[in-house]
Amino acid sequence: MRAAALWLVALVIFGVIASGCIGGEEAKTSQTEVQLTGDLTKDLVEIGKVLEQNGVNEVKFSAWGSGDPNSVMRVYGIVEAARRINKIWADNGINVKIVITETHYVASFQDAYKEYLSKQPLGQAGDFFVNSYAFLPTLADEGYILDITDYAKAYQGVVDDFYPSLIEASKFNGRLYGLPQDTEARPLYIRRDVAQKIGFELNGLDEKVKNGEFTWSDVYYWAKKAKDEGAAEWGLIHRKGSAHPDLIQFIFAFGGRLYDPNTGKLVVDVPAVYKWLYVEWKFARDGLLPEDIMSWDWAKQIHPAIVEGRTLFDIGGTWYWTEWQTKQYYAKDGTPRGLKPEEVKEWFYYTLFPAGEKGDKPVTLSQPFVWMINSKAGQLNPKYDELKDVYHKLAFLMLIKASDPDINAIHSVISAHLPVRKEAAKLIKDEKWLSDLKALNLDLSDDVKNNIRDIVQATVNPINAQFLADVSYMLEYTHLAPAHPKYPALADIFKEAVDKVLRGEMTPEEAVNYIIQKVKADPELAQNVEIQGEIPKDWKFPQG
Amino acid sequence: MARGKLRDLSFFLSPMVLMVFLFYLVPLIMTVYISMTRMRNWNVDRYLTEFVGFYNYERLFYMFQHDPTFKAVILTTLVFVGITLMINVFGGLALALATFFINERPASSYRLLWLLPRMSPIAVYSLVWYYFFHGSEIGTLNSILMSLGAISEPIPWGQVTPWGAWSVIIFVNGLVGVSFGMIVFTSALNQIPRELVIAARVDGASSWQISRRILIPMIKWHLLYVLTWQFLSLLTTYPHLFLLVQWDLVNRDYGTTLALYVFNTAFGRGEQDQGLAAAAAVILSIIGILGGFVTLKVLKFERMMKRPRGDF
């Protein structure tokens, strides 16, 4: 009996060892990591081979984006990148294919962010996410998006082609978390027809604005003249809401700041904020700016007032240029319609946001959209745990591909956003390329072509391309709202204060104190915000 | 208690006990727990174990002391719940009584009309009132009043603080809520033997006298039920308010109740602070529990629950 037991034990031990030897070849793990070299084709081929060796022939990704209807390339750029990568693999005999399972595109970028925030922890958010850089700090801080700093080192050549300020906007705590997708400037639009009625000479005005000779006191003067002489119903129309940082430009235009890089805290620059609120208050009190503008309806009030020439000035974004052509805001002749490119060119002059007062500088403000990668990107694919590194690097390479200059340039032209790469900016100036785009005679997938065909027809023309070229210089004057997790809360308070001074519920001084009180009332906000400076005594607006 | 009786009770009560446990007690316990963590941005893995004690309650209390908006929120909650509750209960009662005394066919159509707001999707319904109360000439109400010559300038109804904003949110919510009371009261009134009403009529009683002396006393328990239900419902309702504030129709400070504050803090801002929202939600729950308890005690709810006489 004892001998039998010994035999049994020996047999088991032998079996274990034998199975280890037999399975030795099988157990030898296939390659699950790749090193990026900076040669896109080589890296893609390497990744393709690894996937193939591991039995993966189809990689599924989803792309989430948001914005106006003209900005759909924010998701179709990913679709096109997938097609181009598939072609590279096919050309190199690799039997792997990327399939974009979902192109989730919604109008409100804030709603898209909220959806991503709630679904990412559940593993249900898109693999690619394009949204405002303002949300990047929170997403990065929570670990919801991929740190691509090390991947990007291999592609420094591509990264260097992006405008440096936009790459900075894609960082958090010094680490890179995305690649810029688009950006914009926020010009001051001026109605040429209204200006002509009041003798407001626009030729050379942009130079005066650049030199700081034309300030907000001059804006006030001409706005008042337009109103007093009955040339326009309003002197100025601007946007509303806290998420739209157009009005924040006033802080920079008055030489203020919103962020202290030394302390990493947000700043309430009291003198600049006071001057901003005073300008708003003065314009509204004199009937030059609607006192209830913060509750105006976009489609029925704000845009129609601008396109129908019921205001002299308007603070808007570059994307207004094509939005006015594709949305039916103009109803002066009866049936609402979009403007013709020629009309937009004829009616609107554009310049930088003027300096607050003499001695200050003109500004503009950008809110770049950034392509980010979900930190769980590719999780629904086979062998995710083993091949995580490969899926993440593939996702990064897709972003590199989606940033191809032509994809970026197409997006810029059809949505009137500014290109984020220097190569894309060159393409926009190429007439042949523009005519090819107009005819959709470009290397694009049928899916992408079909989805942008109508937008291309409505927006691709020399006038719009010229506009983009004309406003590109504004990026040299651009400021960015701080990428700080607490900034949205502070921006909300600013919005409330502006609303109160416009309506006359508070004087500018009371509104500044209101902002300070609100900041101090929330201990967490108070810890992250510095109150700097004091309300200037005897400050006058307008100045001579 | 006899074993058989306990078994029967368990059998019949267990679904309800399970429901209460799963959908009330568990969420309540979770909310209390989350209110004591730094939970934010849905990051359960990171924050669920980061216990901060009463930090969120202290923060809330500090904000209550120093933030003018927060005081407006509390005041708005009191006014909104108080007045809308009266409209929902007594408006529902008035509608039920009014339709009680007319022919069934027109009465049904009339009741259906009042049910329309409840049947409409919230976004559509809110959009209707957004354009109706809009503070410019595109607002239906303003354009009507201006064309009648009653006003020369549009009135920003929802931005007149506090009563303009309160009136809009109370009106919009009251119109939805009033149908609930109407249905319950109509059903209750239909259970009253017609002979009583006919006899009173024969004796020369007016509709008002019949309502006051016969109908209302006979449906007092229904009144109590609607009152308590609507109180708890109004305390926690926010979807219509959310849209009206979001669309800038009503003033943000005086259009936000505590329930909407909880929602916005948890889900609505750039930084979503579920810990702070949970603390506010716990306070809201305490107010609800206390309010419900007081309502039931003051109106002697237990008298409705006494054992029926005779067949036990």
Boltz contact constraints between the chains, C-beta under 6 A:
constraints:
  - contact:
      token1: [A, 117]
      token2: [B, 41]
      max_distance: 6.0
  - contact:
      token1: [A, 117]
      token2: [B, 42]
      max_distance: 6.0
  - contact:
      token1: [A, 118]
      token2: [B, 42]
      max_distance: 6.0
  - contact:
      token1: [A, 121]
      token2: [B, 42]
      max_distance: 6.0
  - contact:
      token1: [A, 121]
      token2: [B, 44]
      max_distance: 6.0
  - contact:
      token1: [A, 142]
      token2: [B, 41]
      max_distance: 6.0
  - contact:
      token1: [A, 142]
      token2: [B, 43]
      max_distance: 6.0
  - contact:
      token1: [A, 292]
      token2: [B, 135]
      max_distance: 6.0
  - contact:
      token1: [A, 292]
      token2: [B, 156]
      max_distance: 6.0
  - contact:
      token1: [A, 295]
      token2: [B, 248]
      max_distance: 6.0
  - contact:
      token1: [A, 300]
      token2: [B, 138]
      max_distance: 6.0
  - contact:
      token1: [A, 485]
      token2: [B, 271]
      max_distance: 6.0
  - contact:
      token1: [A, 488]
      token2: [B, 270]
      max_distance: 6.0
  - contact:
      token1: [A, 521]
      token2: [B, 63]
      max_distance: 6.0
  - contact:
      token1: [A, 521]
      token2: [B, 66]
      max_distance: 6.0
  - contact:
      token1: [A, 521]
      token2: [B, 67]
      max_distance: 6.0
  - contact:
      token1: [A, 522]
      token2: [B, 63]
      max_distance: 6.0
  - contact:
      token1: [A, 523]
      token2: [B, 59]
      max_distance: 6.0
  - contact:
      token1: [A, 523]
      token2: [B, 62]
      max_distance: 6.0
